Amino acid sequence: MSVATPEGPNGRLDPVSFEIIRAGLQSIPDLVEADITRTAFSPLIYEYKDYAVGLVDAEGRSIALAQNGLPLFLTNLIGLAVRDGLRVYRDEGFQRGDVVVTNHAGTLGQHLNNVVMYTPIFNANGALSAFMGVIVHWIDIGGRYPGSSLGNDMTELAQEGLQLRSVKLYRAGMPVDEIFRIIEHNTRDPDGLLGDIAAQHAGCIKGRDLFEQLVARHGEESVRTAVATIWRNAEAASRAAVRAVADGTYEMKTFLDDDGILQGVPVPVDVKVEIRGDEFIVDYSRIGAQMRGPYNSGVEGGGETCARIAFKYLFAPHDPANEGSFAPVRIVLPPGKFLSAAPNAPMGRYSTPLPTVIDAIIAAMASLMPDRVAAGHHAAMGIYGFTGRHPETQRFFRYTDSASGGWGAGRNQDGVGPYKTLMHADNREIPVEAVEALYPLRVQEMSWRADSGGPGRHRGGLGIRKVFRVLAPCNGFLGFERFVCPPWGLDGGLPGEPGFVEIEYANGTCERVMKANGIPLSRDDVIRVHTGAGGGYGSPLARSSADVSADVARGYVSRKQAEEIYGVALHEDGSVNEEGTRRHHSDSAA
């Protein structure tokens, strides 16, 4: 692949200046992202990092996206929001200091908590040149359940909270008090939400100012030339990567547990991927229909997002993302699927199916790209949490987190974990210290789930066990998936263990729960979250005896699994019993 010479309408840009501008553009969303982590009010933002930052041009085309933001947000959402705003404000237009917010499901195709905020950037002549955008998961915007998006049984979008379609939160730098009042009186946690909004707003303004400074330093024409070159290079690299693999059609079939309403009725995830020259085409024609429950998403926020994330993992995992990165991606997605739902469909739990869809797209390419495709990962958003009134302050609280589990083993290495899903970036567990300081909860245990990783020549990453004790009456909620469909193995590897949640009530009764809302909890009730693990790669009998012995010593694998599945016999001290191991392998071969 040849790298394009930085060249614009009025001449060329020397390579050194190009690299300086390119790095400067990338630094803008990265710096803003770091600031939001420091200034947001909610642990879901400053610890979990449920937000993303991006810079787009005057038409909504991505220039630079924060490298540690949620992939789920970064593939296209800021551009979608900006293009809708350009339509809505076609006559009125924009001025410096305007700030627009939108969570419109018909535009973004995701749940209403995901709110894009952006501000326009103008050049020295007053012409619109770019927009700075920040997407933040607003912690509560009303609706039927605390947290707005956390119910599993919602059947219409109107139950999920406040909709704001491309409205100006600031006009010429001045807050629009009416919109702020609407937001304040449609949330259960106005202090926390308004604090997060202030951090989001400050990020937009800082990004705008940094872009203006960069243009002033290098000149508008040089920056335009650099942006055009960045796009050309990214597209050329992406298309070359696709051309390097064989044309053909590849398929993967798996399923989701259910839609939250008809529990126990599986939903098909049947995808077809076609490589045609330098195009990567994902065909969703056989995927499940729009669901009654809130596990739907729109075309852009669902089907397009999944295809782009899978493409990035397969073909350009280390390159910064921008508009050119996704040029080879096309989708075939009829209306009426759970990834192309109607704008008024329930979408509160839209993100729950997406890791499985992404994993299925990647798995379809296993025979074509064995060095790049790992076995299945836990793929469960695994949303869980607690809401109520804090016994000391009587203020509303809401603790939410999602599952960290095992990722699949690859052709040349064991699986890793515990991590969030493929559609997350560096999202972390909310620290135990923060949980116990802010909420009436005690985290009693956080440990590996022994034997959970899929056995194989390379073992799948392990799931974890996280145990909470409730210290005051509250309500619990759970939104887990993939209890029934275990993460698959590849090339003879065995599947990983799926996750589950167990509640042990203070009265001694115990139950397993997958999807539930408003679970009444009392002091000393215990919730045990067991997260899923990654699938194995290759036959377990091909795993080296030394690796199996080390796994047993670390507590990853039990002696029983070592002998019965891996065929490795151990002495009392944990060292390999070579004679017993040969006997096990001989018996297995027979």
Residue pairs with C-beta under 8 A, 6 or more apart in sequence:
1 236
1 237
1 240
2 236
3 233
3 236
4 229
4 232
4 233
4 236
5 12
5 229
6 12
6 13
6 14
6 15
6 17
6 18
6 225
6 226
6 229
7 13
7 225
7 229
8 221
8 222
8 224
8 225
8 228
9 221
10 221
12 225
13 21
13 222
13 225
13 226
13 229
17 218
17 222
17 226
18 225
18 226
18 229
20 218
21 214
21 218
21 222
21 223
21 226
22 226
22 230
24 214
24 218
25 55
25 63
25 64
25 211
25 214
25 223
25 226
25 227
25 230
26 64
26 67
26 320
27 210
28 55
28 64
28 132
28 207
28 210
28 211
28 214
29 53
29 54
29 55
29 64
29 65
29 66
29 69
29 207
30 53
30 66
30 67
30 68
31 206
31 210
32 53
32 66
32 132
32 134
32 203
32 206
32 207
32 210
33 51
33 52
33 53
33 66
33 68
33 69
33 203
35 199
35 202
35 203
35 206
36 45
36 46
36 51
36 53
36 134
36 136
36 199
36 200
36 203
37 45
37 46
37 49
38 46
39 46
39 198
39 199
39 202
40 46
40 51
40 136
40 195
40 196
40 199
40 200
41 191
41 192
41 193
41 195
41 196
41 199
42 139
42 192
42 193
42 195
42 196
43 399
43 430
43 434
43 438
44 50
44 137
44 139
44 400
44 430
45 51
45 136
45 137
45 139
45 196
45 199
47 428
47 430
47 431
47 434
48 401
48 402
48 427
48 428
48 430
49 68
49 69
49 70
49 425
49 426
49 427
49 428
50 70
50 136
50 137
50 427
51 69
51 70
51 73
51 134
51 135
51 136
51 137
51 200
52 65
52 66
52 69
52 70
52 73
52 74
52 77
52 78
52 134
52 135
53 65
53 66
53 69
53 133
53 134
53 135
53 203
53 207
54 62
54 63
54 64
54 65
54 66
54 69
54 74
54 78
54 133
54 134
54 135
55 62
55 63
55 64
55 65
55 130
55 131
55 132
55 133
55 207
55 211
56 62
56 63
56 78
56 79
56 82
56 118
56 130
56 131
56 133
57 63
57 129
57 130
57 131
57 227
58 128
58 129
58 130
58 131
59 82
59 83
59 86
60 78
60 79
60 80
60 81
60 82
60 83
60 86
60 131
61 79
61 231
61 323
62 74
62 76
62 78
62 79
62 321
62 322
62 323
63 130
63 227
63 230
63 322
63 323
64 320
64 322
65 74
65 78
65 320
65 321
65 322
66 74
67 320
68 425
68 426
69 135
69 425
70 135
70 423
70 424
70 425
70 427
71 309
71 312
71 422
71 423
71 424
71 425
72 305
72 309
72 351
72 354
72 423
72 424
73 114
73 135
74 321
75 304
75 305
75 308
75 309
75 312
75 321
75 326
76 300
76 304
76 305
76 308
76 326
77 108
77 110
77 114
77 116
77 135
77 300
77 301
78 116
78 118
78 131
78 133
78 135
79 323
80 107
80 108
80 116
80 300
80 301
81 100
81 102
81 107
81 108
81 116
81 118
81 133
81 166
82 118
82 131
82 133
84 102
84 104
84 107
84 165
84 166
85 100
85 102
85 118
85 166
87 166
88 165
88 166
89 100
89 166
89 168
94 120
94 128
95 120
95 171
95 172
96 120
96 122
96 172
96 173
97 119
97 170
97 171
97 172
97 173
97 174
98 119
98 120
98 168
98 170
98 171
98 172
99 117
99 118
99 119
99 168
99 169
99 170
99 201
99 204
100 117
100 118
100 119
100 166
100 167
100 168
100 169
101 115
101 116
101 117
101 164
101 166
101 167
101 169
101 179
102 108
102 115
102 116
102 164
102 165
102 166
102 167
103 112
103 113
103 114
103 115
103 116
103 138
103 141
103 162
103 163
103 164
103 165
104 163
104 164
104 165
104 166
104 343
105 111
105 112
105 157
105 163
105 298
105 343
105 344
105 345
105 347
106 165
106 298
106 343
107 165
107 166
107 300
108 114
108 116
108 298
108 300
108 301
109 297
109 298
109 299
109 300
109 301
109 302
109 341
109 347
109 350
110 297
110 298
110 301
110 302
110 347
110 350
110 351
111 148
111 149
111 160
111 294
111 347
111 348
111 349
111 350
111 351
112 141
112 143
112 148
112 149
112 157
112 160
112 161
112 162
112 163
112 347
112 348
113 137
113 138
113 139
113 141
113 147
113 148
113 149
113 161
114 135
114 136
114 137
114 138
115 135
115 136
115 137
115 138
115 141
115 164
115 200
116 133
116 134
116 135
117 133
117 134
117 135
117 136
117 169
117 197
117 200
117 201
117 204
118 131
118 132
118 133
118 134
118 204
119 131
119 132
119 170
119 204
119 205
119 208
120 128
120 130
120 131
120 208
121 128
121 129
121 130
121 131
121 132
121 208
121 211
121 212
122 128
122 129
123 129
123 215
123 220
124 220
129 215
129 220
130 211
132 203
132 204
132 205
132 207
132 208
132 211
133 204
134 200
134 203
134 204
134 207
136 196
136 197
136 199
136 200
138 148
138 187
138 193
138 196
138 197
139 147
139 187
139 189
139 192
139 193
139 196
139 398
140 146
140 147
140 148
140 161
140 187
140 188
140 189
140 192
140 193
140 398
141 148
141 161
141 162
141 183
141 186
141 187
141 193
142 148
142 161
142 162
142 186
142 187
142 188
143 149
143 151
143 159
143 160
143 161
143 162
143 348
144 151
144 154
144 159
144 160
145 151
145 154
145 477
145 517
145 518
146 188
146 387
146 396
146 398
146 475
147 385
147 387
147 398
147 400
147 477
148 160
148 161
148 348
149 160
149 161
149 294
149 348
149 349
150 348
150 349
150 383
150 385
150 400
150 477
150 479
150 517
151 159
151 160
151 294
151 348
151 349
151 477
151 517
152 260
152 293
152 294
152 349
152 477
152 478
152 479
152 515
152 516
152 517
153 260
153 261
153 293
153 294
153 517
154 160
154 293
154 294
154 346
154 348
155 261
155 292
155 293
155 294
155 346
156 344
156 345
156 346
157 163
157 343
157 344
157 345
157 346
157 347
158 344
159 346
159 348
160 294
160 346
160 347
160 348
161 186
162 182
162 183
162 186
162 187
164 179
164 183
167 176
167 179
168 176
168 179
169 175
169 176
169 179
169 180
169 197
169 201
170 176
170 201
180 194
183 190
183 193
183 194
183 197
184 190
184 194
187 193
188 396
188 398
189 396
189 398
214 223
215 223
218 226
230 322
230 324
231 322
231 323
231 324
232 324
233 324
234 316
234 319
234 322
234 323
234 324
234 325
234 327
235 324
235 325
235 327
235 328
236 324
237 316
237 319
238 311
238 315
238 316
238 324
238 325
238 326
238 327
238 328
239 278
239 327
239 328
240 278
241 315
241 316
242 275
242 277
242 278
242 279
242 280
242 315
242 328
243 277
243 278
245 275
245 368
245 369
246 275
246 368
247 275
247 276
247 277
248 274
248 275
248 368
249 272
249 273
249 274
249 275
250 272
250 273
250 274
250 275
250 364
250 365
250 367
250 368
251 270
251 271
251 272
251 273
251 364
252 270
252 271
252 273
252 360
252 361
252 363
252 364
253 268
253 269
253 270
253 271
253 360
254 269
254 270
254 356
254 359
254 360
254 363
254 485
254 488
255 266
255 267
255 268
255 269
255 484
255 485
256 266
256 267
256 269
256 288
256 295
256 352
256 353
256 356
256 481
256 482
256 485
257 263
257 264
257 266
257 267
257 481
257 482
257 483
257 484
257 485
257 514
258 264
258 265
258 266
258 267
258 293
258 515
259 265
259 267
259 291
259 292
259 293
259 295
259 338
260 291
260 293
260 294
260 295
260 349
260 479
260 515
261 291
261 292
261 293
262 292
262 293
263 514
263 515
266 484
266 485
267 288
267 291
267 295
267 338
267 353
268 286
268 287
268 288
269 287
269 288
269 353
269 356
269 357
269 360
270 286
270 287
271 282
271 283
271 284
271 286
271 287
271 357
271 360
271 361
271 364
272 282
272 283
272 285
272 286
272 364
273 280
273 281
273 282
273 283
273 361
273 364
273 365
274 280
274 281
274 283
275 281
275 368
278 328
279 328
279 330
280 307
280 311
280 315
280 328
280 329
280 330
281 330
281 331
281 332
282 303
282 306
282 307
282 310
282 329
282 330
282 331
282 332
282 361
283 331
283 332
284 303
284 331
284 332
284 333
284 334
284 337
284 339
284 340
285 332
285 333
285 334
287 337
287 338
287 339
287 357
288 337
288 338
289 336
289 337
289 338
290 296
290 336
290 337
290 338
290 340
290 341
290 342
290 345
291 338
291 341
291 346
292 346
293 346
293 349
294 346
294 347
294 348
294 349
294 350
295 338
295 349
295 350
295 352
295 353
296 302
296 338
296 339
296 341
296 345
296 346
296 347
296 350
297 303
297 305
297 338
297 339
297 341
297 347
297 350
297 351
297 353
297 354
298 340
298 341
298 343
298 347
299 331
299 333
299 339
299 340
301 350
302 338
302 339
302 340
302 341
302 350
302 354
303 331
303 333
303 337
303 339
303 340
304 329
304 331
304 333
305 354
305 423
306 339
306 354
306 357
306 358
306 361
307 329
307 331
307 361
308 326
308 329
309 358
309 422
309 423
310 358
310 361
310 362
311 326
311 328
311 329
312 321
312 325
312 326
313 358
313 362
313 372
313 422
314 362
314 365
314 369
314 372
314 373
315 328
316 325
319 325
333 339
333 340
334 340
335 342
336 342
338 353
339 353
339 357
341 347
349 381
349 383
349 479
351 381
351 423
352 380
352 381
352 383
352 479
352 481
353 481
354 381
354 423
355 377
355 379
355 380
355 381
355 421
355 422
355 423
356 379
356 481
356 482
356 485
358 421
358 422
358 423
359 376
359 377
359 379
359 422
362 373
362 374
362 422
363 373
363 376
363 488
363 490
365 372
365 373
366 373
366 490
370 411
370 491
371 410
371 411
371 412
373 410
373 490
374 407
374 408
374 409
374 410
374 415
374 490
374 534
374 537
375 408
375 409
375 410
375 415
375 454
375 456
375 460
375 487
375 488
375 489
375 490
375 493
375 496
375 534
375 535
375 536
375 537
376 408
376 486
376 487
376 488
376 489
376 495
376 496
376 534
376 535
377 405
377 406
377 407
377 408
377 415
377 421
377 422
377 461
377 487
377 534
377 535
378 403
378 405
378 406
378 407
378 417
378 421
378 463
378 482
378 487
378 496
378 498
378 499
378 531
378 532
378 533
378 534
379 421
379 422
379 481
379 482
379 487
379 532
380 403
380 405
380 421
380 480
380 481
380 482
380 498
380 499
380 531
380 532
381 402
381 403
381 421
381 479
381 480
381 481
382 402
382 403
382 405
382 479
382 480
382 481
382 499
382 529
382 531
382 532
383 400
383 401
383 402
383 403
383 477
383 478
383 479
383 480
384 400
384 401
384 402
384 403
384 476
384 477
384 478
384 479
384 480
384 501
384 527
384 529
385 398
385 399
385 400
385 401
385 476
385 477
386 397
386 398
386 399
386 439
386 441
386 468
386 470
386 474
386 475
386 476
386 477
386 521
387 396
387 397
387 398
387 399
387 474
387 475
387 477
388 396
388 397
388 440
388 472
388 473
388 474
388 475
389 395
389 396
389 397
389 474
390 396
390 397
390 439
390 440
390 472
391 440
391 471
391 472
397 438
397 439
397 440
397 474
399 430
399 435
399 438
399 439
399 441
401 429
401 430
402 420
402 421
402 427
403 420
403 480
403 499
403 529
403 531
403 532
404 417
404 418
404 419
404 420
404 429
404 464
404 531
405 417
405 418
405 419
405 461
405 463
405 464
405 499
405 531
405 532
405 533
405 534
406 415
406 416
406 417
406 418
406 452
406 453
406 460
406 461
406 462
406 463
406 487
406 496
406 531
406 532
406 533
406 534
407 415
407 416
407 417
407 419
407 460
407 461
407 534
408 415
408 454
408 460
408 461
408 487
408 488
408 489
408 490
408 496
408 534
408 535
408 536
408 537
409 415
409 453
409 454
409 456
409 458
409 459
409 460
409 461
409 489
409 490
409 493
409 534
409 535
409 536
409 537
409 538
410 458
410 537
411 458
411 491
411 537
411 538
412 458
413 458
414 453
414 458
414 459
414 460
414 461
415 453
415 454
415 458
415 459
415 460
415 461
415 496
415 533
415 534
415 535
415 536
416 461
416 534
417 461
417 462
417 463
417 464
417 533
417 534
418 429
418 461
418 462
418 463
418 464
418 531
419 461
420 427
432 443
432 446
435 441
435 443
436 442
436 443
440 470
440 471
440 472
440 474
441 468
441 469
441 470
441 471
442 468
442 469
442 471
443 466
443 467
443 468
444 467
444 468
444 469
444 526
445 465
445 466
445 467
446 464
446 465
446 466
446 467
447 464
447 465
448 462
448 463
448 464
448 465
448 555
448 556
449 462
449 463
449 464
449 465
449 497
449 530
449 531
449 533
450 462
450 555
450 556
450 557
450 558
451 497
451 557
451 558
451 561
452 462
452 463
452 496
452 497
452 532
452 533
453 459
453 460
453 461
453 462
453 463
453 496
453 497
453 533
453 534
453 536
453 556
453 557
454 460
454 486
454 487
454 489
454 493
454 494
454 495
454 496
454 497
454 533
454 534
454 535
454 536
455 493
455 494
455 536
455 540
455 543
455 561
455 565
455 566
456 489
456 491
456 492
456 493
456 494
456 535
456 536
456 537
456 538
456 539
456 540
456 543
457 492
457 493
457 536
457 537
457 538
457 539
457 540
457 542
457 543
458 493
458 536
458 537
458 538
458 543
459 536
459 543
459 547
459 551
459 556
459 557
460 487
460 489
460 493
460 496
460 533
460 534
460 535
460 536
460 537
461 496
461 533
461 534
462 533
462 534
462 556
463 496
463 497
463 499
463 530
463 531
463 532
463 533
464 530
464 531
465 528
465 529
465 530
465 531
466 528
466 529
466 531
467 526
467 527
467 528
467 529
468 526
468 527
468 528
468 529
469 524
469 525
469 526
470 476
470 521
470 522
470 523
470 524
470 525
470 526
470 527
471 523
472 523
473 520
473 521
473 522
473 523
474 521
475 518
475 519
475 520
475 521
476 503
476 516
476 518
476 519
476 521
476 527
477 516
477 517
477 518
477 519
478 501
478 513
478 514
478 515
478 516
478 519
479 515
480 499
480 500
480 501
480 514
480 515
481 514
482 498
482 499
482 532
483 498
483 499
483 500
483 514
484 498
485 498
486 495
486 496
486 497
486 498
486 532
486 535
487 495
487 496
487 498
487 532
487 533
487 534
487 535
488 495
488 535
489 495
489 496
489 535
489 536
489 537
490 535
490 536
490 537
490 538
491 537
491 538
491 539
492 538
492 539
493 535
493 536
493 537
493 538
493 539
493 540
494 535
494 536
494 540
494 565
495 535
495 536
496 532
496 533
496 534
496 535
496 536
497 532
497 533
498 532
499 529
499 530
499 531
499 532
500 512
500 514
500 530
501 512
501 513
501 514
501 527
501 528
501 529
501 530
502 510
502 511
502 512
502 513
502 527
502 528
502 530
503 510
503 511
503 512
503 513
503 519
503 521
503 525
503 526
503 527
503 528
504 510
504 525
504 526
504 527
504 528
505 522
505 525
506 522
506 523
506 524
506 525
513 519
521 527
540 565
540 566
540 567
541 566
541 567
541 585
541 588
543 566
543 568
545 568
545 576
545 578
545 581
546 576
548 557
548 562
548 566
548 568
548 576
549 562
549 568
549 570
549 574
549 575
549 576
551 557
551 562
552 558
552 559
552 562
552 570
552 574
553 574
557 566
559 570
562 568
562 569
562 570
563 569
563 570
563 584
567 581
567 584
567 585
567 587
567 588
568 576
568 581
568 584
569 576
569 577
569 579
569 580
569 581
569 583
569 584
570 576
570 577
571 577
